[in-house]
Amino acid sequence: MRTLITVLALFPLPVAAHPGHLAELAGHSHWIAAGAIAAATAIALWVAGKKKDAEATEDSDAEEAEEAEEAEESAA
């Protein structure tokens, strides 16, 4: 039995909470935790979007530099 518990502890498993936990949000201070999770998700998405935009800008700058080098080589 210990081996089974040890093996299962090594693998990430989804948390299986029953739907009754959602009702607890209405009456307790779980609203704070739900708000914190929502804020963290929004920040993560915002940072990921900024990172994607920065990478796209870097890629376009690199392409423009390559095109300029090719134009200089063909002109010479």
N, CA, C and O atoms as a Tripos MOL2 file, in Angstrom:
@<TRIPOS>MOLECULE
protein
  304   303    76     0     0
PROTEIN
NO_CHARGES

@<TRIPOS>ATOM
      1 N           0.8220   -1.1930    0.0000 N.3       1 MET1
      2 CA          0.0000    0.0000    0.0000 C.3       1 MET1
      3 C           0.8680    1.2600    0.0000 C.2       1 MET1
      4 O           0.5430    2.2480   -0.6590 O.2       1 MET1
      5 N           1.9710    1.2150    0.7440 N.am      2 ARG2
      6 CA          2.8650    2.3770    0.7710 C.3       2 ARG2
      7 C           3.4350    2.6640   -0.6080 C.2       2 ARG2
      8 O           3.6000    3.8200   -0.9950 O.2       2 ARG2
      9 N           3.7320    1.6100   -1.3390 N.am      3 THR3
     10 CA          4.2790    1.7900   -2.6820 C.3       3 THR3
     11 C           3.2630    2.4930   -3.5790 C.2       3 THR3
     12 O           3.6190    3.3890   -4.3440 O.2       3 THR3
     13 N           2.0130    2.0900   -3.4830 N.am      4 LEU4
     14 CA          0.9620    2.7270   -4.2820 C.3       4 LEU4
     15 C           0.8300    4.2020   -3.9230 C.2       4 LEU4
     16 O           0.7270    5.0450   -4.8140 O.2       4 LEU4
     17 N           0.8310    4.5180   -2.6560 N.am      5 ILE5
     18 CA          0.7210    5.9180   -2.2240 C.3       5 ILE5
     19 C           1.9240    6.7150   -2.7010 C.2       5 ILE5
     20 O           1.7750    7.8500   -3.1530 O.2       5 ILE5
     21 N           3.1040    6.1390   -2.6060 N.am      6 THR6
     22 CA          4.3150    6.8200   -3.0550 C.3       6 THR6
     23 C           4.2670    7.0900   -4.5530 C.2       6 THR6
     24 O           4.5930    8.1890   -5.0020 O.2       6 THR6
     25 N           3.8640    6.0950   -5.3180 N.am      7 VAL7
     26 CA          3.7890    6.2550   -6.7710 C.3       7 VAL7
     27 C           2.7540    7.3090   -7.1370 C.2       7 VAL7
     28 O           3.0110    8.1600   -7.9890 O.2       7 VAL7
     29 N           1.5940    7.2630   -6.5060 N.am      8 LEU8
     30 CA          0.5540    8.2500   -6.8140 C.3       8 LEU8
     31 C           0.9580    9.6540   -6.3800 C.2       8 LEU8
     32 O           0.5370   10.6290   -7.0010 O.2       8 LEU8
     33 N           1.7500    9.7770   -5.3460 N.am      9 ALA9
     34 CA          2.2000   11.0900   -4.8930 C.3       9 ALA9
     35 C           3.1570   11.7230   -5.8900 C.2       9 ALA9
     36 O           3.3060   12.9450   -5.9110 O.2       9 ALA9
     37 N           3.8020   10.9210   -6.7090 N.am     10 LEU10
     38 CA          4.7570   11.4390   -7.6860 C.3      10 LEU10
     39 C           4.0940   11.9670   -8.9520 C.2      10 LEU10
     40 O           4.7150   12.7130   -9.7100 O.2      10 LEU10
     41 N           2.8570   11.5930   -9.1860 N.am     11 PHE11
     42 CA          2.1520   12.0150  -10.3950 C.3      11 PHE11
     43 C           1.1520   13.1140  -10.0660 C.2      11 PHE11
     44 O           0.3700   12.9780   -9.1240 O.2      11 PHE11
     45 N           1.1680   14.2070  -10.8350 N.am     12 PRO12
     46 CA          0.1710   15.2540  -10.6020 C.3      12 PRO12
     47 C          -1.2060   14.7850  -11.0550 C.2      12 PRO12
     48 O          -1.3770   14.3090  -12.1770 O.2      12 PRO12
     49 N          -2.1510   14.9220  -10.1950 N.am     13 LEU13
     50 CA         -3.5160   14.5090  -10.5050 C.3      13 LEU13
     51 C          -4.4480   15.6960  -10.3240 C.2      13 LEU13
     52 O          -4.1890   16.5580   -9.4840 O.2      13 LEU13
     53 N          -5.5280   15.7560  -11.0950 N.am     14 PRO14
     54 CA         -6.4720   16.8570  -10.9170 C.3      14 PRO14
     55 C          -7.2060   16.7310   -9.5740 C.2      14 PRO14
     56 O          -7.4550   15.6340   -9.0740 O.2      14 PRO14
     57 N          -7.5320   17.8750   -9.0280 N.am     15 VAL15
     58 CA         -8.2870   17.8850   -7.7770 C.3      15 VAL15
     59 C          -9.7450   17.6390   -8.1190 C.2      15 VAL15
     60 O         -10.3010   18.3080   -8.9900 O.2      15 VAL15
     61 N         -10.3610   16.6950   -7.4490 N.am     16 ALA16
     62 CA        -11.7440   16.3500   -7.7160 C.3      16 ALA16
     63 C         -12.6170   16.8680   -6.5690 C.2      16 ALA16
     64 O         -12.8260   16.1700   -5.5770 O.2      16 ALA16
     65 N         -13.1160   18.0800   -6.7100 N.am     17 ALA17
     66 CA        -13.9870   18.6620   -5.6930 C.3      17 ALA17
     67 C         -15.4260   18.5560   -6.1760 C.2      17 ALA17
     68 O         -15.7070   18.7100   -7.3650 O.2      17 ALA17
     69 N         -16.3120   18.2970   -5.2630 N.am     18 HIS18
     70 CA        -17.7110   18.1920   -5.6600 C.3      18 HIS18
     71 C         -18.3000   19.5930   -5.8530 C.2      18 HIS18
     72 O         -17.7790   20.5590   -5.2960 O.2      18 HIS18
     73 N         -19.3850   19.7170   -6.6400 N.am     19 PRO19
     74 CA        -19.9510   21.0320   -6.9670 C.3      19 PRO19
     75 C         -20.4170   21.8180   -5.7390 C.2      19 PRO19
     76 O         -20.6040   23.0320   -5.8270 O.2      19 PRO19
     77 N         -20.6030   21.1620   -4.6120 N.am     20 GLY20
     78 CA        -21.0170   21.8760   -3.4090 C.3      20 GLY20
     79 C         -20.0180   22.9160   -2.9680 C.2      20 GLY20
     80 O         -20.3790   23.8550   -2.2580 O.2      20 GLY20
     81 N         -18.7720   22.7720   -3.3700 N.am     21 HIS21
     82 CA        -17.7690   23.7720   -3.0050 C.3      21 HIS21
     83 C         -18.0490   25.1180   -3.6680 C.2      21 HIS21
     84 O         -17.6810   26.1640   -3.1330 O.2      21 HIS21
     85 N         -18.6910   25.0960   -4.8130 N.am     22 LEU22
     86 CA        -19.0130   26.3560   -5.4850 C.3      22 LEU22
     87 C         -20.0170   27.1710   -4.6590 C.2      22 LEU22
     88 O         -19.9570   28.4000   -4.6480 O.2      22 LEU22
     89 N         -20.9280   26.4940   -3.9760 N.am     23 ALA23
     90 CA        -21.9030   27.1950   -3.1500 C.3      23 ALA23
     91 C         -21.2270   27.8620   -1.9560 C.2      23 ALA23
     92 O         -21.7280   28.8610   -1.4410 O.2      23 ALA23
     93 N         -20.1090   27.3260   -1.5190 N.am     24 GLU24
     94 CA        -19.4000   27.9210   -0.3880 C.3      24 GLU24
     95 C         -18.8340   29.2930   -0.7320 C.2      24 GLU24
     96 O         -18.5690   30.0920    0.1670 O.2      24 GLU24
     97 N         -18.6470   29.5750   -2.0060 N.am     25 LEU25
     98 CA        -18.1320   30.8820   -2.3920 C.3      25 LEU25
     99 C         -19.0670   32.0180   -1.9610 C.2      25 LEU25
    100 O         -18.6180   33.1270   -1.6730 O.2      25 LEU25
    101 N         -20.3410   31.7310   -1.9220 N.am     26 ALA26
    102 CA        -21.3150   32.7770   -1.6370 C.3      26 ALA26
    103 C         -21.2970   33.2140   -0.1720 C.2      26 ALA26
    104 O         -21.5860   34.3740    0.1230 O.2      26 ALA26
    105 N         -20.9680   32.3220    0.7360 N.am     27 GLY27
    106 CA        -21.1040   32.6720    2.1280 C.3      27 GLY27
    107 C         -19.8260   32.8660    2.8950 C.2      27 GLY27
    108 O         -19.8840   33.2390    4.0660 O.2      27 GLY27
    109 N         -18.7030   32.6400    2.3200 N.am     28 HIS28
    110 CA        -17.4520   32.7140    3.0640 C.3      28 HIS28
    111 C         -16.4930   33.6900    2.4150 C.2      28 HIS28
    112 O         -16.8100   34.3500    1.4250 O.2      28 HIS28
    113 N         -15.3320   33.7590    2.9930 N.am     29 SER29
    114 CA        -14.3190   34.6690    2.4550 C.3      29 SER29
    115 C         -13.5880   34.0550    1.2670 C.2      29 SER29
    116 O         -12.5020   34.5100    0.9090 O.2      29 SER29
    117 N         -14.1550   33.0530    0.6680 N.am     30 HIS30
    118 CA        -13.5590   32.4530   -0.5180 C.3      30 HIS30
    119 C         -13.5830   33.4230   -1.6990 C.2      30 HIS30
    120 O         -12.8770   33.2130   -2.6850 O.2      30 HIS30
    121 N         -14.3810   34.4710   -1.6080 N.am     31 TRP31
    122 CA        -14.4290   35.4850   -2.6630 C.3      31 TRP31
    123 C         -13.0510   36.1020   -2.8520 C.2      31 TRP31
    124 O         -12.6510   36.4220   -3.9720 O.2      31 TRP31
    125 N         -12.3290   36.2680   -1.7440 N.am     32 ILE32
    126 CA        -10.9880   36.8560   -1.8350 C.3      32 ILE32
    127 C         -10.0740   35.9400   -2.6420 C.2      32 ILE32
    128 O          -9.3300   36.3970   -3.5100 O.2      32 ILE32
    129 N         -10.1360   34.6480   -2.3490 N.am     33 ALA33
    130 CA         -9.3050   33.6930   -3.0840 C.3      33 ALA33
    131 C          -9.7140   33.6450   -4.5530 C.2      33 ALA33
    132 O          -8.8570   33.5970   -5.4350 O.2      33 ALA33
    133 N         -11.0160   33.6580   -4.8180 N.am     34 ALA34
    134 CA        -11.4810   33.6380   -6.2100 C.3      34 ALA34
    135 C         -11.0150   34.8960   -6.9430 C.2      34 ALA34
    136 O         -10.6170   34.8260   -8.1060 O.2      34 ALA34
    137 N         -11.0630   36.0300   -6.2750 N.am     35 GLY35
    138 CA        -10.5810   37.2800   -6.8830 C.3      35 GLY35
    139 C          -9.0860   37.2450   -7.1320 C.2      35 GLY35
    140 O          -8.6100   37.7310   -8.1580 O.2      35 GLY35
    141 N          -8.3380   36.6670   -6.1880 N.am     36 ALA36
    142 CA         -6.8890   36.5640   -6.3530 C.3      36 ALA36
    143 C          -6.5430   35.6530   -7.5230 C.2      36 ALA36
    144 O          -5.6200   35.9410   -8.2850 O.2      36 ALA36
    145 N          -7.2700   34.5670   -7.6660 N.am     37 ILE37
    146 CA         -7.0380   33.6540   -8.7850 C.3      37 ILE37
    147 C          -7.3660   34.3470  -10.1060 C.2      37 ILE37
    148 O          -6.6270   34.2150  -11.0810 O.2      37 ILE37
    149 N          -8.4700   35.0800  -10.1340 N.am     38 ALA38
    150 CA         -8.8490   35.8000  -11.3520 C.3      38 ALA38
    151 C          -7.8090   36.8650  -11.7030 C.2      38 ALA38
    152 O          -7.4580   37.0370  -12.8700 O.2      38 ALA38
    153 N          -7.3220   37.5740  -10.6870 N.am     39 ALA39
    154 CA         -6.3090   38.6060  -10.9270 C.3      39 ALA39
    155 C          -5.0120   37.9850  -11.4350 C.2      39 ALA39
    156 O          -4.3920   38.5100  -12.3590 O.2      39 ALA39
    157 N          -4.6030   36.8740  -10.8370 N.am     40 ALA40
    158 CA         -3.3810   36.2050  -11.2710 C.3      40 ALA40
    159 C          -3.5090   35.7020  -12.7130 C.2      40 ALA40
    160 O          -2.5570   35.7790  -13.4890 O.2      40 ALA40
    161 N          -4.6760   35.1950  -13.0580 N.am     41 THR41
    162 CA         -4.9080   34.7300  -14.4190 C.3      41 THR41
    163 C          -4.8470   35.8920  -15.4030 C.2      41 THR41
    164 O          -4.2410   35.7810  -16.4690 O.2      41 THR41
    165 N          -5.4730   37.0020  -15.0430 N.am     42 ALA42
    166 CA         -5.4630   38.1790  -15.9190 C.3      42 ALA42
    167 C          -4.0430   38.7060  -16.1110 C.2      42 ALA42
    168 O          -3.6580   39.0640  -17.2250 O.2      42 ALA42
    169 N          -3.2700   38.7540  -15.0390 N.am     43 ILE43
    170 CA         -1.8870   39.2330  -15.1370 C.3      43 ILE43
    171 C          -1.0570   38.2960  -16.0000 C.2      43 ILE43
    172 O          -0.2640   38.7500  -16.8250 O.2      43 ILE43
    173 N          -1.2340   36.9880  -15.8180 N.am     44 ALA44
    174 CA         -0.4820   36.0150  -16.6120 C.3      44 ALA44
    175 C          -0.8070   36.1520  -18.0950 C.2      44 ALA44
    176 O           0.0910   36.0940  -18.9350 O.2      44 ALA44
    177 N          -2.0700   36.3320  -18.4190 N.am     45 LEU45
    178 CA         -2.4620   36.4990  -19.8210 C.3      45 LEU45
    179 C          -1.9150   37.7990  -20.3930 C.2      45 LEU45
    180 O          -1.4980   37.8470  -21.5500 O.2      45 LEU45
    181 N          -1.9160   38.8410  -19.5910 N.am     46 TRP46
    182 CA         -1.4070   40.1430  -20.0340 C.3      46 TRP46
    183 C           0.0900   40.0590  -20.3170 C.2      46 TRP46
    184 O           0.5600   40.5530  -21.3420 O.2      46 TRP46
    185 N           0.8350   39.4380  -19.4140 N.am     47 VAL47
    186 CA          2.2820   39.2990  -19.5920 C.3      47 VAL47
    187 C           2.5820   38.4190  -20.8050 C.2      47 VAL47
    188 O           3.4920   38.7160  -21.5790 O.2      47 VAL47
    189 N           1.8240   37.3470  -20.9710 N.am     48 ALA48
    190 CA          2.0350   36.4710  -22.1240 C.3      48 ALA48
    191 C           1.7640   37.2290  -23.4230 C.2      48 ALA48
    192 O           2.4800   37.0440  -24.4070 O.2      48 ALA48
    193 N           0.7430   38.0750  -23.4330 N.am     49 GLY49
    194 CA          0.4400   38.8740  -24.6140 C.3      49 GLY49
    195 C           1.5370   39.8710  -24.9320 C.2      49 GLY49
    196 O           1.8970   40.0610  -26.0940 O.2      49 GLY49
    197 N           2.0750   40.5160  -23.8870 N.am     50 LYS50
    198 CA          3.1640   41.4680  -24.0990 C.3      50 LYS50
    199 C           4.4060   40.7590  -24.6110 C.2      50 LYS50
    200 O           5.1130   41.2820  -25.4720 O.2      50 LYS50
    201 N           4.6740   39.5690  -24.0840 N.am     51 LYS51
    202 CA          5.8370   38.8090  -24.5040 C.3      51 LYS51
    203 C           5.7020   38.4000  -25.9670 C.2      51 LYS51
    204 O           6.6690   38.4470  -26.7280 O.2      51 LYS51
    205 N           4.4870   37.9980  -26.3530 N.am     52 LYS52
    206 CA          4.2420   37.5950  -27.7400 C.3      52 LYS52
    207 C           4.4220   38.7900  -28.6800 C.2      52 LYS52
    208 O           4.9890   38.6500  -29.7630 O.2      52 LYS52
    209 N           3.9330   39.9720  -28.2610 N.am     53 ASP53
    210 CA          4.0950   41.1750  -29.0750 C.3      53 ASP53
    211 C           5.5640   41.5470  -29.2200 C.2      53 ASP53
    212 O           6.0040   41.9490  -30.2980 O.2      53 ASP53
    213 N           6.3250   41.4120  -28.1300 N.am     54 ALA54
    214 CA          7.7510   41.7450  -28.1790 C.3      54 ALA54
    215 C           8.4930   40.8030  -29.1130 C.2      54 ALA54
    216 O           9.3680   41.2320  -29.8650 O.2      54 ALA54
    217 N           8.1490   39.5220  -29.0680 N.am     55 GLU55
    218 CA          8.7930   38.5580  -29.9650 C.3      55 GLU55
    219 C           8.4460   38.8460  -31.4160 C.2      55 GLU55
    220 O           9.3020   38.7230  -32.2930 O.2      55 GLU55
    221 N           7.2050   39.2270  -31.6800 N.am     56 ALA56
    222 CA          6.7990   39.5460  -33.0440 C.3      56 ALA56
    223 C           7.5520   40.7710  -33.5490 C.2      56 ALA56
    224 O           7.9590   40.8210  -34.7100 O.2      56 ALA56
    225 N           7.7360   41.7530  -32.6830 N.am     57 THR57
    226 CA          8.4740   42.9600  -33.0570 C.3      57 THR57
    227 C           9.9300   42.6300  -33.3400 C.2      57 THR57
    228 O          10.5050   43.1290  -34.3080 O.2      57 THR57
    229 N          10.5300   41.7910  -32.5000 N.am     58 GLU58
    230 CA         11.9190   41.3960  -32.7140 C.3      58 GLU58
    231 C          12.0670   40.6320  -34.0230 C.2      58 GLU58
    232 O          13.0320   40.8400  -34.7580 O.2      58 GLU58
    233 N          11.1170   39.7500  -34.3180 N.am     59 ASP59
    234 CA         11.1690   38.9850  -35.5590 C.3      59 ASP59
    235 C          11.0680   39.8950  -36.7690 C.2      59 ASP59
    236 O          11.7940   39.7100  -37.7460 O.2      59 ASP59
    237 N          10.1690   40.8830  -36.7160 N.am     60 SER60
    238 CA         10.0100   41.7840  -37.8560 C.3      60 SER60
    239 C          11.2380   42.6790  -38.0110 C.2      60 SER60
    240 O          11.6310   43.0040  -39.1320 O.2      60 SER60
    241 N          11.8510   43.0810  -36.8810 N.am     61 ASP61
    242 CA         13.0740   43.8800  -36.9550 C.3      61 ASP61
    243 C          14.2090   43.0760  -37.5790 C.2      61 ASP61
    244 O          14.9820   43.6060  -38.3770 O.2      61 ASP61
    245 N          14.3100   41.8030  -37.2200 N.am     62 ALA62
    246 CA         15.3560   40.9450  -37.7720 C.3      62 ALA62
    247 C          15.1450   40.7460  -39.2720 C.2      62 ALA62
    248 O          16.1060   40.7530  -40.0420 O.2      62 ALA62
    249 N          13.8820   40.5680  -39.6880 N.am     63 GLU63
    250 CA         13.5860   40.3990  -41.1060 C.3      63 GLU63
    251 C          13.9330   41.6690  -41.8870 C.2      63 GLU63
    252 O          14.4760   41.5920  -42.9890 O.2      63 GLU63
    253 N          13.6200   42.8280  -41.3190 N.am     64 GLU64
    254 CA         13.9320   44.0870  -41.9950 C.3      64 GLU64
    255 C          15.4380   44.2660  -42.1300 C.2      64 GLU64
    256 O          15.9160   44.7560  -43.1530 O.2      64 GLU64
    257 N          16.1930   43.8720  -41.0990 N.am     65 ALA65
    258 CA         17.6490   43.9880  -41.1580 C.3      65 ALA65
    259 C          18.2160   43.0680  -42.2350 C.2      65 ALA65
    260 O          19.1320   43.4520  -42.9620 O.2      65 ALA65
    261 N          17.6740   41.8570  -42.3390 N.am     66 GLU66
    262 CA         18.1290   40.9280  -43.3750 C.3      66 GLU66
    263 C          17.8200   41.4630  -44.7650 C.2      66 GLU66
    264 O          18.6450   41.3520  -45.6720 O.2      66 GLU66
    265 N          16.6380   42.0410  -44.9370 N.am     67 GLU67
    266 CA         16.2590   42.5970  -46.2380 C.3      67 GLU67
    267 C          17.1640   43.7680  -46.6010 C.2      67 GLU67
    268 O          17.5440   43.9360  -47.7600 O.2      67 GLU67
    269 N          17.5070   44.5770  -45.6000 N.am     68 ALA68
    270 CA         18.3970   45.7080  -45.8690 C.3      68 ALA68
    271 C          19.7750   45.2270  -46.2730 C.2      68 ALA68
    272 O          20.3850   45.8010  -47.1750 O.2      68 ALA68
    273 N          20.2900   44.1730  -45.6180 N.am     69 GLU69
    274 CA         21.5960   43.6180  -45.9850 C.3      69 GLU69
    275 C          21.5590   43.0530  -47.3970 C.2      69 GLU69
    276 O          22.5000   43.2440  -48.1670 O.2      69 GLU69
    277 N          20.4720   42.3560  -47.7420 N.am     70 GLU70
    278 CA         20.3640   41.7920  -49.0840 C.3      70 GLU70
    279 C          20.2920   42.9050  -50.1270 C.2      70 GLU70
    280 O          20.8600   42.7740  -51.2110 O.2      70 GLU70
    281 N          19.6030   43.9870  -49.8120 N.am     71 ALA71
    282 CA         19.4980   45.1030  -50.7500 C.3      71 ALA71
    283 C          20.8710   45.7660  -50.9500 C.2      71 ALA71
    284 O          21.2170   46.1560  -52.0650 O.2      71 ALA71
    285 N          21.6440   45.8890  -49.8680 N.am     72 GLU72
    286 CA         22.9840   46.4660  -49.9790 C.3      72 GLU72
    287 C          23.8950   45.5780  -50.8080 C.2      72 GLU72
    288 O          24.6840   46.0730  -51.6120 O.2      72 GLU72
    289 N          23.7900   44.2510  -50.6160 N.am     73 GLU73
    290 CA         24.6250   43.3370  -51.3640 C.3      73 GLU73
    291 C          24.2790   43.3480  -52.8520 C.2      73 GLU73
    292 O          25.1670   43.2770  -53.7020 O.2      73 GLU73
    293 N          22.9980   43.4360  -53.1590 N.am     74 SER74
    294 CA         22.6000   43.4270  -54.5650 C.3      74 SER74
    295 C          22.9430   44.7610  -55.2470 C.2      74 SER74
    296 O          23.1720   44.8040  -56.4560 O.2      74 SER74
    297 N          22.9770   45.8380  -54.4700 N.am     75 ALA75
    298 CA         23.2970   47.1520  -55.0280 C.3      75 ALA75
    299 C          24.7980   47.2660  -55.3000 C.2      75 ALA75
    300 O          25.2270   48.0020  -56.1890 O.2      75 ALA75
    301 N          25.5670   46.5410  -54.5380 N.am     76 ALA76
    302 CA         27.0450   46.6670  -54.6800 C.3      76 ALA76
    303 C          27.5970   45.8640  -55.8100 C.2      76 ALA76
    304 O          28.8060   45.8760  -56.0410 O.2      76 ALA76
@<TRIPOS>BOND
     1     1     2 1
     2     2     3 1
     3     3     4 2
     4     3     5 am
     5     5     6 1
     6     6     7 1
     7     7     8 2
     8     7     9 am
     9     9    10 1
    10    10    11 1
    11    11    12 2
    12    11    13 am
    13    13    14 1
    14    14    15 1
    15    15    16 2
    16    15    17 am
    17    17    18 1
    18    18    19 1
    19    19    20 2
    20    19    21 am
    21    21    22 1
    22    22    23 1
    23    23    24 2
    24    23    25 am
    25    25    26 1
    26    26    27 1
    27    27    28 2
    28    27    29 am
    29    29    30 1
    30    30    31 1
    31    31    32 2
    32    31    33 am
    33    33    34 1
    34    34    35 1
    35    35    36 2
    36    35    37 am
    37    37    38 1
    38    38    39 1
    39    39    40 2
    40    39    41 am
    41    41    42 1
    42    42    43 1
    43    43    44 2
    44    43    45 am
    45    45    46 1
    46    46    47 1
    47    47    48 2
    48    47    49 am
    49    49    50 1
    50    50    51 1
    51    51    52 2
    52    51    53 am
    53    53    54 1
    54    54    55 1
    55    55    56 2
    56    55    57 am
    57    57    58 1
    58    58    59 1
    59    59    60 2
    60    59    61 am
    61    61    62 1
    62    62    63 1
    63    63    64 2
    64    63    65 am
    65    65    66 1
    66    66    67 1
    67    67    68 2
    68    67    69 am
    69    69    70 1
    70    70    71 1
    71    71    72 2
    72    71    73 am
    73    73    74 1
    74    74    75 1
    75    75    76 2
    76    75    77 am
    77    77    78 1
    78    78    79 1
    79    79    80 2
    80    79    81 am
    81    81    82 1
    82    82    83 1
    83    83    84 2
    84    83    85 am
    85    85    86 1
    86    86    87 1
    87    87    88 2
    88    87    89 am
    89    89    90 1
    90    90    91 1
    91    91    92 2
    92    91    93 am
    93    93    94 1
    94    94    95 1
    95    95    96 2
    96    95    97 am
    97    97    98 1
    98    98    99 1
    99    99   100 2
   100    99   101 am
   101   101   102 1
   102   102   103 1
   103   103   104 2
   104   103   105 am
   105   105   106 1
   106   106   107 1
   107   107   108 2
   108   107   109 am
   109   109   110 1
   110   110   111 1
   111   111   112 2
   112   111   113 am
   113   113   114 1
   114   114   115 1
   115   115   116 2
   116   115   117 am
   117   117   118 1
   118   118   119 1
   119   119   120 2
   120   119   121 am
   121   121   122 1
   122   122   123 1
   123   123   124 2
   124   123   125 am
   125   125   126 1
   126   126   127 1
   127   127   128 2
   128   127   129 am
   129   129   130 1
   130   130   131 1
   131   131   132 2
   132   131   133 am
   133   133   134 1
   134   134   135 1
   135   135   136 2
   136   135   137 am
   137   137   138 1
   138   138   139 1
   139   139   140 2
   140   139   141 am
   141   141   142 1
   142   142   143 1
   143   143   144 2
   144   143   145 am
   145   145   146 1
   146   146   147 1
   147   147   148 2
   148   147   149 am
   149   149   150 1
   150   150   151 1
   151   151   152 2
   152   151   153 am
   153   153   154 1
   154   154   155 1
   155   155   156 2
   156   155   157 am
   157   157   158 1
   158   158   159 1
   159   159   160 2
   160   159   161 am
   161   161   162 1
   162   162   163 1
   163   163   164 2
   164   163   165 am
   165   165   166 1
   166   166   167 1
   167   167   168 2
   168   167   169 am
   169   169   170 1
   170   170   171 1
   171   171   172 2
   172   171   173 am
   173   173   174 1
   174   174   175 1
   175   175   176 2
   176   175   177 am
   177   177   178 1
   178   178   179 1
   179   179   180 2
   180   179   181 am
   181   181   182 1
   182   182   183 1
   183   183   184 2
   184   183   185 am
   185   185   186 1
   186   186   187 1
   187   187   188 2
   188   187   189 am
   189   189   190 1
   190   190   191 1
   191   191   192 2
   192   191   193 am
   193   193   194 1
   194   194   195 1
   195   195   196 2
   196   195   197 am
   197   197   198 1
   198   198   199 1
   199   199   200 2
   200   199   201 am
   201   201   202 1
   202   202   203 1
   203   203   204 2
   204   203   205 am
   205   205   206 1
   206   206   207 1
   207   207   208 2
   208   207   209 am
   209   209   210 1
   210   210   211 1
   211   211   212 2
   212   211   213 am
   213   213   214 1
   214   214   215 1
   215   215   216 2
   216   215   217 am
   217   217   218 1
   218   218   219 1
   219   219   220 2
   220   219   221 am
   221   221   222 1
   222   222   223 1
   223   223   224 2
   224   223   225 am
   225   225   226 1
   226   226   227 1
   227   227   228 2
   228   227   229 am
   229   229   230 1
   230   230   231 1
   231   231   232 2
   232   231   233 am
   233   233   234 1
   234   234   235 1
   235   235   236 2
   236   235   237 am
   237   237   238 1
   238   238   239 1
   239   239   240 2
   240   239   241 am
   241   241   242 1
   242   242   243 1
   243   243   244 2
   244   243   245 am
   245   245   246 1
   246   246   247 1
   247   247   248 2
   248   247   249 am
   249   249   250 1
   250   250   251 1
   251   251   252 2
   252   251   253 am
   253   253   254 1
   254   254   255 1
   255   255   256 2
   256   255   257 am
   257   257   258 1
   258   258   259 1
   259   259   260 2
   260   259   261 am
   261   261   262 1
   262   262   263 1
   263   263   264 2
   264   263   265 am
   265   265   266 1
   266   266   267 1
   267   267   268 2
   268   267   269 am
   269   269   270 1
   270   270   271 1
   271   271   272 2
   272   271   273 am
   273   273   274 1
   274   274   275 1
   275   275   276 2
   276   275   277 am
   277   277   278 1
   278   278   279 1
   279   279   280 2
   280   279   281 am
   281   281   282 1
   282   282   283 1
   283   283   284 2
   284   283   285 am
   285   285   286 1
   286   286   287 1
   287   287   288 2
   288   287   289 am
   289   289   290 1
   290   290   291 1
   291   291   292 2
   292   291   293 am
   293   293   294 1
   294   294   295 1
   295   295   296 2
   296   295   297 am
   297   297   298 1
   298   298   299 1
   299   299   300 2
   300   299   301 am
   301   301   302 1
   302   302   303 1
   303   303   304 2
@<TRIPOS>SUBSTRUCTURE
     1 MET1         2 RESIDUE 1 A MET
     2 ARG2         6 RESIDUE 1 A ARG
     3 THR3        10 RESIDUE 1 A THR
     4 LEU4        14 RESIDUE 1 A LEU
     5 ILE5        18 RESIDUE 1 A ILE
     6 THR6        22 RESIDUE 1 A THR
     7 VAL7        26 RESIDUE 1 A VAL
     8 LEU8        30 RESIDUE 1 A LEU
     9 ALA9        34 RESIDUE 1 A ALA
    10 LEU10       38 RESIDUE 1 A LEU
    11 PHE11       42 RESIDUE 1 A PHE
    12 PRO12       46 RESIDUE 1 A PRO
    13 LEU13       50 RESIDUE 1 A LEU
    14 PRO14       54 RESIDUE 1 A PRO
    15 VAL15       58 RESIDUE 1 A VAL
    16 ALA16       62 RESIDUE 1 A ALA
    17 ALA17       66 RESIDUE 1 A ALA
    18 HIS18       70 RESIDUE 1 A HIS
    19 PRO19       74 RESIDUE 1 A PRO
    20 GLY20       78 RESIDUE 1 A GLY
    21 HIS21       82 RESIDUE 1 A HIS
    22 LEU22       86 RESIDUE 1 A LEU
    23 ALA23       90 RESIDUE 1 A ALA
    24 GLU24       94 RESIDUE 1 A GLU
    25 LEU25       98 RESIDUE 1 A LEU
    26 ALA26      102 RESIDUE 1 A ALA
    27 GLY27      106 RESIDUE 1 A GLY
    28 HIS28      110 RESIDUE 1 A HIS
    29 SER29      114 RESIDUE 1 A SER
    30 HIS30      118 RESIDUE 1 A HIS
    31 TRP31      122 RESIDUE 1 A TRP
    32 ILE32      126 RESIDUE 1 A ILE
    33 ALA33      130 RESIDUE 1 A ALA
    34 ALA34      134 RESIDUE 1 A ALA
    35 GLY35      138 RESIDUE 1 A GLY
    36 ALA36      142 RESIDUE 1 A ALA
    37 ILE37      146 RESIDUE 1 A ILE
    38 ALA38      150 RESIDUE 1 A ALA
    39 ALA39      154 RESIDUE 1 A ALA
    40 ALA40      158 RESIDUE 1 A ALA
    41 THR41      162 RESIDUE 1 A THR
    42 ALA42      166 RESIDUE 1 A ALA
    43 ILE43      170 RESIDUE 1 A ILE
    44 ALA44      174 RESIDUE 1 A ALA
    45 LEU45      178 RESIDUE 1 A LEU
    46 TRP46      182 RESIDUE 1 A TRP
    47 VAL47      186 RESIDUE 1 A VAL
    48 ALA48      190 RESIDUE 1 A ALA
    49 GLY49      194 RESIDUE 1 A GLY
    50 LYS50      198 RESIDUE 1 A LYS
    51 LYS51      202 RESIDUE 1 A LYS
    52 LYS52      206 RESIDUE 1 A LYS
    53 ASP53      210 RESIDUE 1 A ASP
    54 ALA54      214 RESIDUE 1 A ALA
    55 GLU55      218 RESIDUE 1 A GLU
    56 ALA56      222 RESIDUE 1 A ALA
    57 THR57      226 RESIDUE 1 A THR
    58 GLU58      230 RESIDUE 1 A GLU
    59 ASP59      234 RESIDUE 1 A ASP
    60 SER60      238 RESIDUE 1 A SER
    61 ASP61      242 RESIDUE 1 A ASP
    62 ALA62      246 RESIDUE 1 A ALA
    63 GLU63      250 RESIDUE 1 A GLU
    64 GLU64      254 RESIDUE 1 A GLU
    65 ALA65      258 RESIDUE 1 A ALA
    66 GLU66      262 RESIDUE 1 A GLU
    67 GLU67      266 RESIDUE 1 A GLU
    68 ALA68      270 RESIDUE 1 A ALA
    69 GLU69      274 RESIDUE 1 A GLU
    70 GLU70      278 RESIDUE 1 A GLU
    71 ALA71      282 RESIDUE 1 A ALA
    72 GLU72      286 RESIDUE 1 A GLU
    73 GLU73      290 RESIDUE 1 A GLU
    74 SER74      294 RESIDUE 1 A SER
    75 ALA75      298 RESIDUE 1 A ALA
    76 ALA76      302 RESIDUE 1 A ALA
